[in-house]
Amino acid sequence: MEKKRFKKIVKFLENPNKRGDIPPEQLLQLIPIKKDDNILDLGAGSGYITIPAAKYVEGVVYALDINSTMLEIIKSKAKQENIGNLVTLEASIDNIPLENSTIDISLASFVLHEVMELSIALEKINQVLKKNGHFVCVEFEKNEPYEEPHPRISSTTMEQEILKAGFHVIEKIFPTKGVYIIIAKK
């Protein structure tokens, strides 16, 4: 990836105004997180949610991303902030390299619209979650007519897919016109 384009992506990932969502600390407060929870940040990017999550809990926070350069950014941030409970995983969401039933909370922020098979990704997320674990999905709403330059999944379709994967939706939040948050429980 060319350096200029990569910097532009990182800038977008770290700017809540451009992302159109709520700050990570506010997002984390919406979830019933316990201090000893293990958290999985799917498609962690530059660590926008990963770093605050690692500060929020004493359990392990896993940053999963397919891009090794993004994971290096996260490692660098963790080192700068003296965070010791963070583990990076270079992998895709449909092949999560964790044991089943080991994660308390899985977060997917603006990444599920990128997966090839949403149902398989949600199945894998469900597998790594402990019983009564929480899954949080943050996505851009698909507006009709479809004119965005990137793929989108409507909140209705996402909710249906989450239910099909065996989750129970506890809450749907629309922090802005173009963004939705679905909080579900295994």
N, C-alpha and C positions, 0 to 999 in steps of 0.2 A: 504494500500500500504506500503510495507516495506520501512523503512527510507532511506536506501542506494539507492534504486531504485528511490525514490521520489527526493532525492538530485540530482541524475543524470539527471532526467527530467528537474528540475529547471535550472541546469547548461546549458543544451541544449537550453532551451527556452530563456535564457538570453544572449546567445553567437551568434552574427550575423554571425561569421565565420562558426560555425557548422550549423546554420539554413540555410545558403546560401542565405540570403536576404540582403536588405539594412537596415541601421540603422533606428529606428523609426522616428527620427526627419526628416530624408530625405524623408521617406514615407509620413509623414504629409505634407511636402511642396509640394507634387505632387497633393494634394487635395485642392479644393477651400474652405478652412475653414475660417469661420468668427469667430470673438472673442466670440460672444454670442451663437454659435452653441452648440447643445446637441449631444454628441457622444456616440455610443454604440460599445463597444469592445466585440465581440462575441468570446467565448472561450478564455477569457482574460489570462488564465494561471497565470504566476507570475507577470503580469503587465508590461511586456516588452514594449508594446505600450500604455497601459492604463495610466501609470504614465507620460510619456512625453505628451500625449494628454491632460491630466488634467492640465499640466503646460501651454499648448499652448492656451487653451480656458478659458473663464470665465463661459461658460455654464456648464451644468452637464455632467459628463462623467460616463457612466454606464459600470461597468466591469461584464460581464455575464460569468459564468463558472459553470459546474456541480460539481466541486470539491471544497468543503468548505475549505480545507487546502490551496489551491491556493488563494482563496479569502482572507484568513487570512494574507497571505504573502502580498497581495496588500494593505490591510488595514494597516498593519504594515509599509510598505513603505510610504504610504500616510501620516501617522502620523509623521514619521521621517522627511519627507520633508514639513510638515505643509501644506498639500494639503486639501482643504476643499470642493472642488466641485466634489468629487468622491463618487459614490454609488455602492455597490456590490450587485449582484443579483445571487443567487444560483438557476440556472435553465438551461434547455437545449435550444438549438437554435430553435427547433421545438415547443417550448412553452414559448415564450418570455413574461415575466410578465410586459409589458408596454402597455399603451394605443396606439391605432392606431394613426398614423400621429404625433408623438411626437419627433422623432429623425431626426436630420439634416444629420448625417453621421454615417453609420454602417461600421465597419471594421471586417473582418474575416480573420485572419492570421493563416494559417496552421491548420485549424480546419474543414473545410467543407468536407474533405475526410473522416472524422470520423462519419458524420451524417448518420443515417439509410436511410432517404428519402430526398435526396438533393432538390427535387422539393418542398416539404413541407417546408423545412428550408428556401429556397429562398422566398417562398410565405409569410412566417412569417416576414422575414426581410423587404420585400416590404411593408407589412401592417404597421409596426411601423415607417417607413420613411415618412417624410413630402413630399408633392408635390415638385418636383425638388430636393429632397434629393439625396445624393450620397451613393453608396455602393462600397466598396473597398474589393476585394478578392485577397489574397496572398496565393499561393499554390505551391507545388512542381509539376513540369511537370511529366507526366507519360511517361516514355521512353520504347520503345519496343526493344527487348523483355522484358516483365514485370518480373523483377527479384528483385525489391525492397522488403524488408521485411514488408513494410507498404502499405496500399491502396493508390492509387494515382488517380487523375482525370486529364485528359489531358486539356490543355488550350482550345482546340477546343470544347470539350464536355462541359466544364464549361461555355464557352461563349454561347453556344446553350441553356444551362439550364437557364442562366441569362436572355437571351432574352425571353425565354418561360415564365419566371416569371414576365414579363412586364417591364423590364429595357431596357434602351438604352445604349449600350456600347460606351463609349467616347474614351477610350484608353486602349491598351494592351501594357504592358512593360515587357521586359525580362531582368531584372537586371543581371542575371547570366544564365548560360546554363540550370540549373535545376530548376529555379524558374520563375514564371510569376506573374504579377500583372494585374488585370482587374479593371478598374475604370468605373462604370456605374452610370447612373442617372435614377431616377424614373420618 
